[in-house]
Amino acid sequence: MKRGSQRVTTAARVHARFTQADVRAAVAGLRGSVSFQAPLREYTSFKIGGPADVVVEPADIEEVCLVVQQARARKIPLFVLGGTNLLIRDGGIRGIVVSLVRLRAIKEESGAVLYAEGGVGMPTLIGYAIRHSLAGLEWAAGIPGTVAGCVVMNAGTKLGEMKDSIKAVRMVNMKGQVVDVEAAQVKFEYRRALLPRGIVVGVWVELKQGVRSEIERVVKDYLHYRRETQPLAMPSAGCVFKNPPNDSAGRLIEASGLKGRRVGDAEVSMKHANFMVNRGQARAADVMALIGKVRSAIRRQAGVRLELELKIVGEP
């Protein structure tokens, strides 16, 4: 999500009972895509994940409002896909899974402010900024997640974080209403934004005029660095663990001799030890078992308890 996804609970209890008829009624009348029993591995950068009861791709923000309203009326939980830092368990996700992939509009506003809908990919937004000679997003070069996912996760690299660029966020709240939230009203933490409950459907980013060739050079150099140091050509969910204070999770894992360690087709990357990659047929259970082995080894050898940056969701 790096990148993240949005969990939106439309009922007081996530596990409230609902039927397939309830689910069908909650997604009725949509102009966007509706797919029942959709395999979620097709929607994740890890290429792992069981089925969803239904995946919907709303045609526009108004349809996001409609989905929230109809799901709320039937007490059906919503989960919103949006980032790459995600592992979906093998049992999949019950309820309605929302993909914002059709929310792809970008427009330039006064000054150097861009508004991007939540489904816009960060590479697309960076490309738009470069073409308009706008600097300020170079830190995100190589992040494949959506704008919404990057907001929710306060995505970042060594060059900066999403919070550095945000002016305001557009959301659909739990009543299915569109609300705008100023950046000053949001508390940003390491890989997390404390937002009101709802779905991020757009963001205003405040950039600055720059020289196109210089912006392109910075982006190109950082992309080269990421390709050289991270396994970008293999399915993964980015960094698995948060960096502990004054140290690097990747350094600890490499120093413990865990590069290349495997469970099934899940492997600690040989290129970057804080990445786990899917070598073809990895299951979520494999990844979780490998996470357990790495955590235990680091706790035993270095006395450090690694915290997950990876978000794990869904049914076992």
N, C-alpha and C positions, 0 to 999 in steps of 0.2 A: 504497500500500500506502500523511503522506498514506498509510502506506497500503501496501502491499506485498503480496508473495506469498511462498510458502514453496517453495523447491526442495528436494526430498528425494531423494537418490540411494540406491536400494536395492541397487545392485550396485557392485562395485569400479570398474567402468568404466561411465560413463553410456551409451556407445554399444554396450554388450554386445548381441549379437544375440538377438532374440526374434521369435516368429511371432505372427500374429493369433490362432492357437489358444492360445498362451501368455497373450496378453492376455485372451481370453475366459475362460480358466480362472482367471485372477487376480481377475476381478470376478464370478465365479460365486457364487450363493447370497446375493446382497445383497438386502435388502428396499427399499433406496433406489433412486433413479433411476440407470439405466445407459444412456448414449447413445453409439453408435459413430459415428466420423467427424463429430463435432459441431463446427460452426463456432464458434470461440472468440470471434469478435467479439460474440457474444450475451452473453458473460460479462465483458466489459471495459467500463470507462467511456469508453474511446477509440472503441469500436465498430469495432475493427480486430483482425484476427488470423485466421490460417489454421486448418485443422481439427486436432482432437486424434484420436489413435487411438481413445480412449474417454474420456468424462467421466463420473465417478461422483459421486453425491450421497449419501453414507452416511446412513442413517436416524438414527444415534446414534453416540456415542463408541465403543461396542463394535464397530460396523461399521468405523470408522476403523482400529481395531486389526486387524480381519480383513483389510482391504485391504492394510495394510502387511505383514502376515505372508504373504499370498498373493503379493504382488508381490515380496517378498524371496525367497521360495522359487523364483520363476521368473526372478529377476534382471532385473526390469522397473523402469525409473525411474519415480518419482512426481513430479508437480509440483502444488503446492497453490495454488489461487486464493484470494485473500483481500483484496486491496487495489485501489486505483485507480491507483497510480503505476507503471503497467505497460504496456509495448508488446510485443505478441506478433507475431513475424515472420510474413510471408505464407505460409511453408511449414508453420506450425502447430507442434505439440508432439508428439513421439513418446512412446509409453508411456501411462501412466495420469495423467489430470488429475483432481484431487480438488477438488470444491466443497463447502464446509462449510455451504452455505445452509440445510440442514435442522437444524443445531445452533443452535437459537434460544432456548434456555431462559435465563431470568434469575431469580435468587432473591436475596432479602435475607437476610444472615446477621447475626451479632451486631454490635452497634454500628452503624456506618455503612458496612459492607462489603457490596458487591454481587458476586455471582458471575455471570458471563455466559459462555455457551458461545461458541466461536470464530466461529460464523456469524452472530451478532447484529450488525446494522448499528450503527455509532456513533450515528446519529440516533435509533435505537430505544432504545439504552442511555441517551442523554441525556434522552429523553422519560421513561423510567422513573425516572431520578434526579430530574427536576423534579417528577413526580407524588408522589414520596416526600420532597420538600423536602431533597434531598441535593445539596450543592455540591461542586465540584471537577472537573467535566468541561466547564465552560463554554468552556474553551480549544478544545475539539473541535467547536464549532458549525460546521456546514457541511461537515465531513469526511464523505464518503459511504462510506468503506471499512468493512470488518468489524472486529470487535474483534481477531481473530487477525492480520489484516493490519496493524492499527495497532500491535500489539505488536512484530511482526517488523521493521517499519520505524521503530519509535520515532517514530510520527507526531507532528507538532507544528505549532503556529502561533505567532504572536508572543506569544500569551498563555500558552503552556505546551507540555509534551510528555507523551507517554504514560507515560514513566518517572515522572512526578510523581504518578501515580495508582495505579500497580501495587503490589499487595501480594504476589502470587504468580501463577505461570503453570502451567496444567495442560497437559501434553504427552503425545503418544504417541511413544515412542522408536522407534529403528530395529528393535527386536525386536517391535514391536507391543504394547508394555506401557505402561500409564498411569503417568506420573510427575509429581510436583508439584515445582516449582522456586521457591524463595523469591526475591523481587526482589533481595535482597542478593547472591544468587549470580550475577546477570546483570550484565554490563557493558554499559551503554547509551552509545551514541555518537550523533553527529549523524545522524539518519535511519537508525539501525541498532541492533539489539539482538544481542549476541553470545550466542546461546542454544545449548544442547546440540542435537545433530542430532535432528530429529524434526518433528512437526507440532503446532503450538499449537492446542489444542481448547477451551481455556477460560482465563479470567483472573479473578482477584479484584482489584477496585479498592477502594481505601480512600478514602472520601469524608468529608464532615463535615455535620452538620446545619446547615441554613440556612433562610432565609425564601423560600418558593416564589416570591413576587412579585419578589423581588430577583434570584433565579437566572434567572427568565424574562426579566427586563429585560436582564440581561447577555447572555444567549443571543440575544435578539431584536436587540439593538444590534450584536452581532458578526456575526450573519447578514446584517443590512442592510449592514454594511461590506463583507462578502465579495461580496455581490451587486453592489454598486456598483463594486468594484475588480477582480473576477475574472469570467471568462466561464462562469459556472456553468450557463447555459442551453444550452451547446454541448458536444458530446462532446470530452473531453480527458482527460489523465492527470495533471492538476495541474501543479505546477512541474516543469519539465524539467531545470533545472540547480540545483546547490547554490549557495548564496551564497558568493562568495569572501570571504576575511577582510576585515572592515571595509568591505564593499561589498555591493551587491545585484545579482544577475544580471539582474533585470528592469530596473534602472536602466541597466546597461551596454548591454543589448540595445536599449532605447529610445533611448539616446543615440547609438547607432550607426545609427539610422534604419531599423531592421529590422522595426518593427511593420508587419504586413500582408504581409510577404514570404511567397511561396507556392511550394510544389512540388506540382503536382497539386492535390488537395483538402486538403492539409496547409498550415496557415497559422499564422504567428506572430500571436497574438491582438492585436487592436487595443485591447483593454481592459487586458490585463496581458501585458507582453512576455515573461515567463518561462513563459507558457502557450502550447502549440501546440494548435490545435483542428482537428477533422475537419469539413470543410464539407459532407460527404456521402458521398463515395466514396474517401476517402484510403486508401492502402495503407501498410503498415509501411515499405516502401521509400521512399515519399514523405517520411514523417516522418524517417527516418534521413538522407536526402539534405538535408533542411532543417536538421537538427541540425548536419550537417557544414558547411553554409554559414554558420550562425550562429557556430559555434565559430571558423571561419577568420576571419570578419570581426572578432570580438572580439579574437582573438589578434593580428591585424594592426593594429587601430586602438587597442586599449587595452593590449596586451601581457599579457593575462590568458588563461590556459587554463581554460575552464569545465569543471567536472566534472559528470557526469550524476547527477541525483537519480533520474531515470527509470530503471526496470529494463527491459532488453531481453532477451527470451528467445525460444527457438524456432528453427526451421529457416528458412534464407533462402528 
